C-alpha cells in the first residue's frame, strides 16, 4: 500500500516545471495585493535552482511500503551455500556465498613462506566469477584425507594415528615448531587478506578434526585453553575487518568479537544436552554474540536430504526453532545444490528456509517535510548485516546522498534516519527518487536489496 499526502502547490504529483509554474502564479497573486496601481510592477528574477529549492520546501509526501522478502534471495552474506570442491551444482539454488576447506600445506611452504597465490587466489577468483564471496576454513587434519601438515614440518611434528571418522593423523599441537608456524601463518594471512571483500567469513580452523576444534574421542590430544587463547588472540589482532567464526565457545571466545559455526545444525543445536551448540553458547554467556558477529555452520549432512520434506520423519530438530535460537545467518547445505531435493514442495521449503536466515532490511515508511526526508527502516530478519552499511538516495539527475546506517538488531526499533534533500531535484512521476543500500564489503557484482516492494510512488527502493 502506498499513501501520498501533497501540499496544494504540488497536488497531483506535478512535474518540476509545473510545480515552478504554480509557484510563480502564486507569487504573482501576492504581488498584485501589495503594489499600488501608481507604482510600476517590478519582477525579481529568480534562478531555476532557487525556485526548485523553494518548491522542495513547500512539498511534502508520505509513503508506506510493502514488505517483500522473496526479492532478497541472493542478498550477500546470508542464506545457504555449497562447496564447489565437492561438485558443481546441478540445481540453481539462490546463493551469494560458497565454501572451501583449504589444507594448510597449500598455504605455506616454509616458516615464513606463504603460497596464497596458488593455494587461495584461484579459489577467490573462481568464487568471484560466480558472484559469490568465499567462506573458508584452513585445516591440518581432515579425517579420511591426506594430512594438511606443511611439508617443511614433516618429520618434525609427531603424528598420532586414529581410525574414527574414516581415520587420519592428528598432529601434536603442543609441538613448538608447529605453534610457531601457526602463529606466523595467522599473522601473514591477516596482513594479506583482512578486509578483502572476496572473503565473507574466515572460520578459524587449523585445530582438531576437520579444523573443527575437537579431537573426539581423543580429547586428550586437543590443546588446552592457554594455547587456544594464543590462537584466538592472534586471529582477533590480525583481522580487524573480516568476520571470524570458531566452532565452540571455548577459552576466551566469550570476550572476543568472534562468531560461531554449528557444523551439526538442526541435529544437535538446541536442547538440554550440555554439549549441544546453543546450549553451550548459553552456558558460556556467548548466546548474544550474534548481535555483533555472525552465526553460521553446516546443516548436518545426515538431515540435508530430508529435513525439508513435508512429511519428514527423520531424526532432526525443528529448523525454524534452531534458527530462532541461534540467529543464524548462513549455512552450508550441499544437498540443496546437488539434486538432493526431491520435489517441488521440498525445494520451495528449502528456499523459504534459506530466506529465514540473516538480515531482512525493510523501509516501512518515508515522509518528506521541510527539506527533510525521514525514513523508518526495520530489520525483519533474524540477525544484523554485520559489515559497515550505507543507504543512498538518488534523484532523477543521478545526484546521490549517502548516510551510514547503524547496525539494525533484529527485533529492536531504531529511530528514523533523515536526509537533507534541499540539493536534490524534485521527484515526479517521470523522475522518482530511489533508495538503495551500499557496502564496500561485498563484491562489485553483488547488490543488497531491501526486503521491500519497489513501489510506484515518488520514492522507490532497490
C-alpha angles and dihedrals in degrees: 000000000000121000121187130191116187131182115243093261093062101028113145094030096277120198120252093262092049091048092051091047090052090051091050091051091051091048091051091054092051091048093054090055096055103039121079120229092247093058120082113241113244119199115213111218114233124188120240090243091057091047090050091052090049090050091052089052090054095043126090136169142163129213130189113198132209122240113240116175097171094073091063096064093118098037113140125261098020142076136037124326140177140221111248091200087069093054143302114282116261093192123057097231113173110260143156097181141055135187138228136183107209123193113230088231088071092053104047134030101179142012090280102011118101130189102199089136092066103023102043112012096067089054092049093047092049093048093048089050087060091048089250132131116221128242108195141182124195114212143180101190121043113166114241092014133093114275117272092211109132112252094240088064096050110118090014097075124056112238121206119210121224135175102203121106091018095314135270147154121281117202125227099257091195091065108120095217091051091049092051090049093051092049091049091048096050093050094047091046091055094045091053103038114019105126095012102148092211087073118070100180137353116215105209096229118153094110129078134355110337087359083284098135098248138084097196126200088021095057092158090069094062117094122251129251095270092064093037088058090052090055093044094048093048092052091045092051095042097049115050097157112021113082119249134204133188128191101239139021093248134147111347098347094112088064096049132074093244123128128217138238124212108207092186097050115174090007103070103358106109133024144073098297108112096223095050113118103248092035089058091048091054093046090051094046088242097114092106096052087104088078091071106012129042128253116217140141137131133308100241107266093228092061101037095093097047111027094088096046113118092234101028114166096177122126102264138121125251106280096210093050091050091051093047092049097046101030088224119193105185138017137186107236111168095175092063090062101033101059096269093130108089106192143029091251092051091050092049091048090052092049091050089049091053090050090055091064125092129344132350110185113197130186099215100173142010131185132178121208133150094355091307122116107199119198130194110207124186133188104221092173129089100254141022131264096255105202125070109287134190135192120221130203116200128186129206092274091054093251105152132202120195133201127181111236127222120239104275108218113206111256096015123112115228127199115258117266122228137213123201098225100180090113096054130093112253114265119243138169089272098039112036130179114250129209120205140165125238136187131170088210095075131067119276088240093056128085131199106218125198114243084238133108107250092237130203103246132103089285124044137177136229 
